Amino acid sequence: MHEISDTELAALRRHGFAVAYRMLGSVSEAEDIVQEALLRLTRVDEELDEPAAWITTVVTRLSIDHLRLARVRREQYVGPWLPEPLLADAAPGPAAHAETADTLSQAFLVLLEQLTPVERAAFLLREVFGYEYAQIGRVVDRQEANCRQLVTRAKKQLESRRPRFDPDEARRDALLERFLAAAEEGDVAGLEALLAEDAVLYGDGGGKVLAIQEAVVGAAAIARFLVDIARRRRALGTFEPELVSINGQPGRVMRTAEGSVWDVLSIDVVDGHVQAVRIVRNPDKLGHL
């Protein structure tokens, strides 16, 4: 059995989660896969030179298999599909850099849904985790040349739509506070001024709770919608908002008086305006919070 210390185990768990969550966009599924990989690690007879590389390989392969099974479910999903909100960056080291943290954003994870599971794996291992093509080939069981093609093809698909965000975190957070205050105060004009003209709002209820089935497009329509849902929510009772970081972007968790999570809202800020709003209400995606 391969012996590992508690410190090494914690580091491997963080690293495995960083890979699995980006592959799957699901906190609960990523945690399950990492747990399975760590169980397998304890059964390895020989001493491993690079346990992190071993975990990456197992987690990636398990994630590819899982995505193939999940594809049909996602195609049949009711309304827009959004990733499970991640409140803290569980990735180690380099993910602290802005360009790597942005690969945790919901916008980026939704974009990755266009790729095949193997393309997604090759792209993430190369672009996020800095693997050499030969290493990627061993992980996904492909020739090195084929891995280059996979990454090139993925980059072409994603390039024009890869999200960008304003880098100033404090200004993004301040914009969120003004944005939420305007919604609660019923200030449609104030909200509209904070939104980009072509902004988009997505809601994910998964058919489990009341949520929009189609994206709301345009500053005026989004402003009216947000004021309306704030008014409806107030009529239901007392709610407690908490400002948090959701997938590295400004966000808010709304809880009922009993403490259960009502919804999670996050925004993308581009050029000083709110470019996208995402509201996750599907209870299956909020259980981990």
ABEGO torsion letter per residue (X at the ends): XBBBBAAAAAAAAAAAAAAAAAAAGBAAAAAAAAAAAAAAAAABABBBABAAAAAAAAAAAAAAAAAAAAAAAAAABBEBBBBBBBABBABBEAAABAAAAAAABAAAAAAAAABBAAAAAAAAAAAAAGBBAAAAAAAAGBBAAAAAAAAAAAAAAAAAABBBBBABAAAAAAAAAAAAAAAAAGBAAAAAAABBAABBBBBBAGGABBBBABBBBEAAAAAAAAAAAAAAAAAAEBBBBBBBBBGGBBBBBBBBAAGBBABBBBBBBBGGBBABBBBBABAAAAAAX
